[in-house]
């Protein structure tokens, strides 16, 4: 059995392994940042941690969020926490191992597979499983790491002055 958080962006279902997640929160007290990529909504404080919020619909499909109070799935990315803003969290669900198809078994599916570790076959269709650590590379990864290097709100103010 593989436990996944199933969510929706751009009208399509995706999932992220529960082992890659910390919690689900709602978008609140967001501080927008100048001169960052358009898929970075900004930062917010969550449990004493400065959390970069990634606009996943914009990152994948260049679409806006359906709800301004979007749910945020807080995930572990390369040893740090980031928030993924999604349109809707549908459920936490167990999938049988037989339902999970590794990328090599799913060659007929044409998507940017770099973002996905596997696919889940359901009666309703295929659910791509997000590979959180593969979401950012190169300049995008460096930009996110720079944001994550800021430990406190006071440091953020000094950086933007």
C-alpha positions as CSV (number, residue, x, y, z in Angstrom):
1,X,0.0,0.0,0.0
2,X,1.2,3.5,-0.8
3,X,-0.4,6.4,0.9
4,X,-0.7,9.6,-1.2
5,X,-2.2,13.0,-0.9
6,X,-4.4,13.4,-4.0
7,X,-4.9,17.0,-5.2
8,X,-6.1,18.9,-8.3
9,X,-4.5,21.6,-10.4
10,X,-5.6,22.8,-13.8
11,X,-8.6,20.3,-13.7
12,X,-6.2,17.3,-13.4
13,X,-5.5,15.0,-10.5
14,X,-2.0,14.6,-9.1
15,X,-0.6,13.1,-6.0
16,X,2.4,13.4,-3.7
17,X,3.6,10.6,-1.3
18,X,2.5,11.2,2.3
19,X,6.1,10.5,3.2
20,X,7.2,13.7,1.4
21,X,4.7,15.9,3.2
22,X,4.7,17.8,6.5
23,X,1.1,19.1,6.6
24,X,-1.6,20.9,4.8
25,X,-2.4,24.5,5.6
26,X,-4.3,27.4,4.0
27,X,-2.7,30.4,2.3
28,X,-2.6,33.3,4.8
29,X,-0.5,36.4,5.5
30,X,1.4,36.0,2.2
31,X,4.3,38.4,1.6
32,X,4.9,38.9,-2.1
33,X,8.4,39.4,-3.2
34,X,9.7,41.5,-6.1
35,X,11.9,40.1,-8.9
36,X,11.2,36.4,-8.4
37,X,9.8,33.9,-10.9
38,X,6.1,34.3,-11.5
39,X,5.3,30.9,-10.0
40,X,6.7,32.0,-6.6
41,X,3.7,33.5,-4.8
42,X,5.8,34.8,-2.0
43,X,6.6,33.7,1.5
44,X,4.6,33.1,4.6
45,X,5.4,32.1,8.2
46,X,4.1,28.7,9.2
47,X,5.1,27.3,12.6
48,X,8.0,29.7,13.0
49,X,9.4,28.8,9.6
50,X,9.7,31.2,6.6
51,X,8.0,29.1,3.9
52,X,8.4,29.9,0.1
53,X,5.0,29.3,-1.5
54,X,5.1,27.8,-5.0
55,X,2.1,28.4,-7.3
56,X,1.8,24.9,-8.8
57,X,-0.9,25.7,-11.4
58,X,1.3,28.4,-12.8
59,X,4.5,26.3,-12.6
60,X,2.9,23.4,-14.6
61,X,0.2,25.0,-16.8
62,X,0.7,28.8,-16.6
63,X,-2.8,29.0,-15.0
64,X,-4.1,31.0,-12.0
65,X,-5.3,29.4,-8.8
66,X,-9.0,28.8,-8.6
67,X,-9.2,29.9,-5.0
68,X,-7.3,32.9,-3.4
69,X,-7.4,31.0,-0.1
70,X,-5.8,27.9,-1.8
71,X,-4.7,24.9,0.2
72,X,-0.9,24.6,0.7
73,X,0.7,21.2,0.8
74,X,3.9,21.7,2.8
75,X,6.5,19.3,1.4
76,X,10.1,18.3,2.1
77,X,12.3,19.6,-0.8
78,X,16.0,18.8,-0.5
79,X,16.0,18.9,3.3
80,X,13.9,22.1,3.6
81,X,10.2,22.9,3.7
82,X,8.3,24.6,0.8
83,X,4.6,25.1,0.3
84,X,2.8,24.0,-2.9
85,X,-0.3,26.0,-3.6
86,X,-2.9,23.8,-5.3
87,X,-6.5,24.3,-6.5
88,X,-8.0,21.6,-4.2
89,X,-6.8,18.8,-1.9
90,X,-9.1,15.8,-2.7
91,X,-8.1,13.1,-0.2
92,X,-5.4,11.1,1.5
93,X,-5.7,7.7,-0.1
94,X,-4.0,4.3,0.0
95,X,-3.2,2.8,-3.4
96,X,-2.2,-0.9,-4.0
97,X,1.3,-1.4,-5.2
98,X,-0.1,-3.0,-8.4
99,X,-1.8,0.4,-9.2
100,X,1.6,2.2,-9.2
101,X,3.4,2.1,-12.5
102,X,7.0,3.3,-12.6
103,X,7.9,5.6,-15.5
104,X,9.6,2.9,-17.5
105,X,6.3,1.0,-17.5
106,X,4.4,4.0,-18.6
107,X,6.0,5.0,-21.9
108,X,2.8,5.5,-23.7
109,X,2.1,8.5,-21.4
110,X,3.5,11.7,-22.9
111,X,4.2,14.2,-20.2
112,X,7.2,16.0,-18.8
113,X,8.2,12.9,-16.8
114,X,11.0,14.7,-15.0
115,X,8.5,16.0,-12.4
116,X,7.0,12.6,-11.8
117,X,8.3,9.5,-10.1
118,X,5.5,7.2,-11.2
119,X,1.9,7.0,-12.2
120,X,-1.1,5.5,-10.4
121,X,-3.7,3.7,-12.5
122,X,-7.2,4.1,-11.2
123,X,-10.6,3.4,-12.6
124,X,-11.1,7.1,-13.3
125,X,-7.7,7.5,-15.1
126,X,-4.0,8.0,-14.5
127,X,-2.7,10.1,-11.5
128,X,0.9,11.3,-11.9
129,X,2.9,11.1,-8.7
130,X,4.9,14.2,-8.0
131,X,8.7,13.9,-7.5
132,X,9.1,16.9,-5.3
133,X,12.9,17.0,-5.5
134,X,12.7,17.2,-9.3
135,X,10.5,20.3,-9.5
136,X,13.3,22.8,-9.8
137,X,16.7,22.6,-11.5
138,X,19.4,25.1,-12.6
139,X,18.4,28.7,-12.1
140,X,15.1,27.8,-10.6
141,X,16.7,25.6,-8.0
142,X,19.2,28.4,-7.2
143,X,16.5,31.0,-6.8
144,X,14.5,28.7,-4.4
145,X,17.7,27.8,-2.4
146,X,18.4,31.5,-2.0
147,X,14.9,32.1,-0.6
148,X,15.3,29.2,1.8
149,X,18.6,30.6,3.0
150,X,16.7,33.4,4.7
151,X,16.0,32.3,8.2
152,X,13.9,35.1,9.6
153,X,11.6,37.8,8.6
154,X,14.2,40.4,9.6
155,X,16.7,39.0,7.2
156,X,14.1,39.1,4.4
157,X,13.6,42.9,5.1
158,X,17.4,43.5,4.9
159,X,17.7,41.6,1.6
160,X,14.9,43.6,0.0
161,X,16.1,47.1,1.2
